[in-house]
Amino acid sequence: MQAQAIQVIATENFFDAMAFAAFIESEGIKDMEEATERFQDAYAGTWDSLEEWAENFMEDAGLLESIPQNLRYYFDFQAYGRDCELSGAVWTIYTGGQIAVFWNH
């Protein structure tokens, strides 16, 4: 797909353009409407690491609420993120020094 078209769609939809382009290439999608819909459904954000995504996801989902604050430091977010990827719950693409995370629905 044309880089300019990808940039326009990414800008219009507030997408990370690098993640969107990498997603399209990885999935082999030719139709831009399909690419936009699938990206919106799967994209979980671009992060500095899978560990950072895992901590943010767990916090946002309320999964840490039952763990006392002083014990949260012992939770291994890196292992949790790795396990999410290994189990197939998410998949990742490295883009520009960061990692784009996608749900595997």
C-alpha positions as CSV (number, residue, x, y, z in Angstrom):
1,M,0.0,0.0,0.0
2,Q,1.1,3.5,-0.6
3,A,2.8,5.1,2.4
4,Q,0.9,8.4,1.9
5,A,-2.5,6.6,2.1
6,I,-1.4,4.8,5.3
7,Q,-0.3,8.1,6.8
8,V,-3.6,9.8,5.9
9,I,-5.7,7.0,7.4
10,A,-3.5,6.9,10.5
11,T,-3.8,10.6,11.0
12,E,-7.6,10.7,10.4
13,N,-8.1,7.8,12.9
14,F,-5.5,8.9,15.5
15,F,-3.5,5.7,14.8
16,D,0.2,5.2,15.4
17,A,1.2,5.3,11.7
18,M,4.2,3.0,12.1
19,A,2.2,0.4,13.9
20,F,-0.6,0.7,11.3
21,A,1.8,0.2,8.4
22,A,3.5,-2.8,10.2
23,F,0.1,-4.3,10.9
24,I,-1.0,-4.0,7.3
25,E,2.3,-5.6,6.1
26,S,2.2,-8.4,8.6
27,E,-1.4,-9.3,7.9
28,G,-1.0,-8.9,4.2
29,I,-4.2,-6.8,3.9
30,K,-4.8,-5.0,0.6
31,D,-8.2,-3.3,1.4
32,M,-7.7,-0.1,3.4
33,E,-11.2,-0.3,4.9
34,E,-10.6,-3.8,6.1
35,A,-7.2,-2.8,7.4
36,T,-8.7,0.1,9.4
37,E,-11.4,-2.1,11.0
38,R,-9.0,-4.9,11.8
39,F,-6.4,-2.6,13.3
40,Q,-9.0,-0.8,15.5
41,D,-10.2,-4.2,16.8
42,A,-6.7,-5.6,17.5
43,Y,-4.5,-2.7,18.5
44,A,-3.6,-2.6,22.2
45,G,-1.1,0.3,21.9
46,T,2.6,0.9,21.3
47,W,4.9,0.6,24.3
48,D,8.5,0.7,25.2
49,S,8.3,-3.0,26.2
50,L,5.9,-5.8,26.6
51,E,6.4,-5.5,30.3
52,E,5.1,-1.9,30.2
53,W,2.0,-3.0,28.2
54,A,1.4,-5.8,30.7
55,E,1.5,-3.5,33.7
56,N,-0.8,-1.0,32.0
57,F,-3.2,-3.6,30.9
58,M,-3.4,-5.2,34.3
59,E,-3.9,-1.8,36.0
60,D,-6.6,-0.7,33.5
61,A,-8.4,-4.0,33.7
62,G,-8.5,-3.8,37.5
63,L,-6.5,-7.0,37.9
64,L,-4.2,-5.5,40.5
65,E,-6.9,-4.2,42.8
66,S,-7.0,-7.3,44.9
67,I,-3.2,-7.1,45.5
68,P,-2.1,-4.8,48.3
69,Q,0.0,-1.9,47.1
70,N,3.1,-3.0,49.0
71,L,3.0,-6.4,47.3
72,R,2.5,-5.2,43.7
73,Y,6.3,-4.7,43.4
74,Y,6.7,-8.4,43.5
75,F,4.5,-9.1,40.5
76,D,6.5,-10.1,37.4
77,F,5.0,-8.0,34.6
78,Q,7.7,-9.1,32.2
79,A,6.8,-12.8,32.7
80,Y,3.0,-12.0,32.4
81,G,3.5,-10.1,29.1
82,R,5.7,-12.9,27.8
83,D,3.1,-15.5,28.8
84,C,0.3,-13.5,27.1
85,E,2.4,-13.5,23.9
86,L,3.4,-17.2,24.2
87,S,-0.2,-18.3,24.8
88,G,-1.4,-16.4,21.7
89,A,-3.5,-13.9,23.5
90,V,-1.5,-11.1,22.0
91,W,1.1,-10.7,19.3
92,T,3.7,-8.0,18.7
93,I,5.6,-6.1,16.1
94,Y,8.7,-4.0,16.7
95,T,8.4,-0.5,15.2
96,G,10.9,2.3,15.6
97,G,12.4,1.1,18.8
98,Q,9.1,0.3,20.4
99,I,6.7,-2.6,20.4
100,A,3.2,-2.5,19.1
101,V,0.8,-5.0,20.8
102,F,-2.2,-6.6,19.2
103,W,-5.0,-8.7,20.6
104,N,-5.3,-12.0,18.8
105,H,-9.1,-12.2,18.7
